[in-house]
């Protein structure tokens, strides 16, 4: 039997991509230049990677993907990886 949860369902009709992006980037953490986190499958399903990346670029933000999560750094500061 195939794993029914492995494939994200189509874009839910009640979630508008532009409203989702507005909500994400108007959070207190984003406004203060902090970090916001979302599920990678939600980004793909609701907004799509090209639109999401364009919004990051427009705002000068950076993001990383790890373990099914997208972590967005809501500032233009450089990233340093700690190993």
C-alpha positions in Angstrom: 0.0 0.0 0.0 1.5 3.4 -0.9 2.2 6.0 1.7 -0.7 8.4 1.4 1.1 11.1 3.4 4.2 11.1 1.3 2.7 13.3 -1.4 1.5 16.7 -0.3 -2.1 17.4 -1.3 -2.9 20.1 -3.9 -3.0 23.7 -2.9 -5.8 24.1 -0.4 -8.5 26.4 -1.8 -8.7 28.4 1.4 -5.1 29.5 1.5 -4.1 32.4 -0.8 -0.4 32.4 -1.6 0.0 36.1 -1.3 -1.9 36.2 2.0 0.3 33.4 3.3 3.5 35.3 2.4 2.1 38.5 3.9 1.3 36.7 7.1 4.7 35.1 7.3 6.7 38.3 6.7 4.5 40.4 8.9 5.1 38.3 12.0 6.7 39.9 15.0 9.9 37.9 14.5 10.2 38.9 10.8 9.5 42.6 11.5 12.3 42.6 14.2 14.7 41.0 11.8 14.6 37.6 13.4 14.0 34.1 12.2 10.8 32.5 11.0 10.3 28.8 10.3 7.8 27.0 8.1 7.4 23.5 6.8 9.0 23.0 3.4 6.0 21.1 2.1 3.8 24.1 2.9 6.1 26.5 1.0 6.0 24.1 -2.0 2.3 23.4 -1.8 1.0 26.9 -1.0 3.4 29.3 -2.7 5.8 27.3 -4.8 9.6 27.5 -4.6 10.1 30.0 -7.5 7.7 32.6 -5.9 9.1 32.0 -2.4 12.7 32.5 -3.6 11.7 35.6 -5.5 10.2 37.1 -2.3 13.3 36.2 -0.3 15.4 37.9 -3.0 13.2 41.0 -3.1 13.4 41.4 0.6 17.2 40.6 0.8 16.6 37.7 3.2 18.3 34.3 3.3 16.9 30.9 4.1 18.1 27.4 4.6 16.2 24.1 4.3 16.9 21.2 6.7 14.8 18.3 7.9 11.7 19.4 6.1 11.8 22.9 7.6 12.6 26.2 6.0 14.3 28.7 8.3 14.2 32.3 7.0 16.6 34.9 8.4 14.7 38.1 8.0 17.6 40.4 7.6 20.5 40.9 5.2 23.3 39.9 7.6 25.8 37.3 6.4 25.4 33.7 7.5 28.1 31.7 9.1 28.0 28.0 9.4 29.0 26.4 12.7 30.4 22.9 12.4 
